[in-house]
Amino acid sequence: MDPTATEDAPRWFRTALAEPPVHRDTEVEGARVHYRAWGEEGRPGLVLVHGGAAHSGWWDHVAPFFSAGARVVALDLTGHGDSDHRGAYDLDLWAREVMAVADAGGIAGPPTVIGHSMGGWVTATVGARFGTEVDGIVIIDSPLNEQPPEEERLRRKTRTAKVYDDRETILGRFTTMPAQEVLLPYVRRHIAEESVKAVDGGWSWKFDPSLFAERVLLRDLLPELKCRAGFLRSEFGLVPDTMAGEIDALLGHRVPIVDLPATGHHPMLDQPLVLVTALRALLRQWAVDSLPD
């Protein structure tokens, strides 16, 4: 990250970025999957799953809040970030990538998987297909009945990656899908810088513009979960009160649904400390629940 971009950032953000991740790759079903890791290997840990058209760097300022006592890994799903592109993508394949990275990344025992937006679909798929192999899952602001919002926008656009003349121009075009009113400027800059790559003729985005497809609805995945779960709902996100009630019913009124105040759909970009606090509280309660009587 450009050092000058953090000059006006708060101390917590500068402290988080001062704990840089280790970058590694592993192979999953013929494709290279890139991931970042924090904390000591051989500890219980977390797998962080980004949303559509995003990448593991979206967690750079969040993961260090959990790394003191856990192994934390964040992967680039294929078609995203620094991982390989494939001819086609589906939720089950991405779920297998999550489990492979948990193993390759040095997490001891069943991981907790946390996914945002489209990553919430992936995380729910992990809970449905590999529920007996994970400690729990947390879904962040994934709506029940729509296709992942990031992919809906890609569906309406060309499948050819746009090339920009210079790096500053493409960084200036970075936005979220869907757009939201508030983006902390220092977080936005860091994530944007991790989102681009040099190509012939200029600069382009790292994600595969043809990655979108019809996905299994979250509504159909939730009843199949075979592990404990939590759901975080952004106040100004994509899960209104009525939908939160439907989620509660689908999960048998036994799963915590936590409201994140004053957050948009991408809470790590506008209220990351609110997101961290909610995750810490949920994970701490799970740890207490797991203690022997």
N, C-alpha and C positions, 0 to 999 in steps of 0.2 A: 504493500500500500504506500502511496505517496506520503512521506512523513509530514508534509505540510498540511495534509488533509485532517490530521488528528490534533492539530494545535488547539482548536477550539472544542475538542471533544471532552466530555467529562472524564474524571479520573477512572471510574469503573470501566469505561470502554477502553481506555489506554492500558489499564492493568490487564484486562482480558486479552487484548491483542499482544501483550508482552509475553503471553504463554502460547507461542506458536505451535500448531499441530505438527506431528510427523506425517509426511505424505508417503503412502504406499500403494501398491497395486496388487490385485489378486486376479486369477482367471476364473471365470464362471461360464461354463457351457460355451467355450470357444471365444469369449470376449474378455478384454481387459477391463476390470472394474477398479476405479481409483477410489481411495478413501483417505480421510484424515483421522488422526488419533491423538487423544490427550490422556494424561494420567498413566499410572503404572500398569503394565501388562500383568495378567494373572489375577486381576480383581474382578468381582461382579461388575456389570456395566450396562451402558445404554448404547443403543443404535439410533441415530438421528436421521430421519428421512425427509428430504426436501420436497417441495412441491414441483409441479410441472414447469419445464423450461428454466428451473432454478439449478442449484448445485450445492455441494457440501459447504461451501464458504458462507452460506446464509446462517450457519451455526457458529461461525468463528468467535463471535462475541457472546455466545450463550454457553457453549460447551465448557469453557474453563470454570464456570460456576459449579460444575459437578465433578470435576476431575481430581479434586483433592482426595476423595475416597473411592473413586470408581474409575474404571476404564471406559472412556467415551469414544465412540467412533461415529463418523458421519460419512456416508458414501455418496458418490455420484452414480445414480442409477444410469444404466447404459442409455445412450442418447442424450446425456446431460454432462455438463462440466468437462472433466478430463478423462472420462471413461469412453470406451469405444462406442461407435454407432452400430446398430443392427439393422437387418432388413425389416424387422417387425418387432413390436413390443407388446407385452401383455402383463397384467397384474401378477399372474402366477410366476412368470419369469422374474419380474422385479422382486417378488417376495423371496424367491430362491437366492437372488443376489444379496438381499438383506441378511439372510441366514448365513450365507457363505462369508460375508464380511464380518459378521459377529464372530465366527470361528477364526478367520484369518487375522482379525484385529486383536486377538489376545484377551477376549472377555472370558472370564471364568464362570461356568455355570450358565443357566438360562438367562438370556439378556432381556432387558426391558426395551421395547421398540416404541419410538415416539415419531409420529408423522404428521406433517402439515399439509393441508389442502389435498392435492392429488396424492401426496405422500401419505395422507390419511387413508386413502383407498388401498394403497400398498400395505400399510400397517394393518388394516382390517383383514386383508388377504393373508398376511402373516398369522394373525390370530385365528383365522378360520382354517388354514392349511397346516400350520405348525404350532397350534395353540399349546400342545403338551410340551413343547420344547422352548417356550419363552416364559419369563416371569410375569409378564403383563404387557399391555399395549396402551398407548395414549394417542388419541386422535385429536388434532387441533383444527377446528372450524371447517370441517368437510361436510357439505350439504348432503342430504339424503337422496334426493330425487333427480338431481341434474348430473350431467357429465362434468368431470373436473373443469372448473372455470378457466384455467390456463389453457387447456386443450381446446375449449370452445372457441377462444380467440384465434388460436393457430388454425383451426379448421376453416375459418373464414379468410385466411390469408394464403399467400402462395407457399408452396412447399420448397421454394428455392431460397437459400439463405441470402439475405441482403448484405452487400459489401459497402462499407463506409470508407471515405477517403483517408481519414486519420483517426487516431485513437480518441482524442478529445471530443470529436463529433459523436462517435458512437457512445462514449460514456455519458454525454449529455442527453442521449435518447433513452437511457435506461429508465424503465418504468415497471410497475407491477401489473400482473394480470390476475384478477381485475385491478384497475387503478384504485388507489385510496388517497384520501385527502392529506394525510400526514405521513411523511417519511423523514426520519431523523437524518440530517444531511451527512453526518460522518458515517453512519451505518450505510446509507445509500451509496456513498462514494466507495466504500470498501467492497461492498457486494458487486457494484458495477465493475470495478477493476478486475474482479475475479471472474467476470462473466464473459469476457471478450478474448479473442485470439487473433493473431496476425495471419492473414491469408493472402493469396495472390491478388494484388490490386488494392489492398487496404486492410480493413478490420471487419470482423464479423462476430456474431454471437456464437457461443460454444454449443448450444443445444441443437439437436437435429430437428429441423423444421418439419420433418415428416413423421415425428414421433407419435402424433395423436392417433387415436382409434376409439371405437365404441368400447366403453368400460362397463363392467358389471356395476350396477348401482350399489351405493353404500347401504341402501335399504335392504338389499338382498344379502349383503355380507354380514351385517351385524347379528342376525339370529344364528349365524354359523360359528360365532366365536367360541373357542374352547379354552379361554384363559380369562383372567381378570382384566378389566379395562377401565379407562377413564376417558372423559370427553371434555375438552376445553372449548368454550364458545366465546368468540369475540363479540363484544357489545355491538359494534358496527360492522360485523362480518356477514357471513352468508347463512347463518343459522338463526332465524327469528325464534321468538318464544314458542310459537305453535310447533315449529319443527323440533325444538328441544324437547317438548313434551312427547312428540312421536318417537324420538330417539330413546327417551326414558322408557317408554312403553315397550319398544322393540327389545330393549336390553333387560326387560323384566323388573324395572324399578329397583335395580340392585347395583347400578354403576354410577359413581359420582359424575355429575355434569356441572362443571365449574365455569361461572361467568368471568370473563376477563374485562374489567371496566375500562372504558375509554380506549378500546383497541379496535383497529380495523381488521380486515381479513388476514393481514400479515403482521401479527403482533410482534415478531422479532424486528420489525422495521419501524414501528412507532412507539411501542411500549414494551421493550424487551425485558425490563426488570419486573414488570407485572407478570409476564410469561414465566420468567425464572422463579418468581415467588410461588406461583400456582403449581408449577412442576415440583418444586422442592417440597411443598406441603403435601401433595399427593403421594410422592415417593416416600416421604417420611412416614405417612400414615400406613402405607403398604408395609414398610419395614417393621413398624410396631405390630401390625396385624399378624406378621409372620413369626413373631417371637413365641417361644413355647409358653404355655400357661404355667 
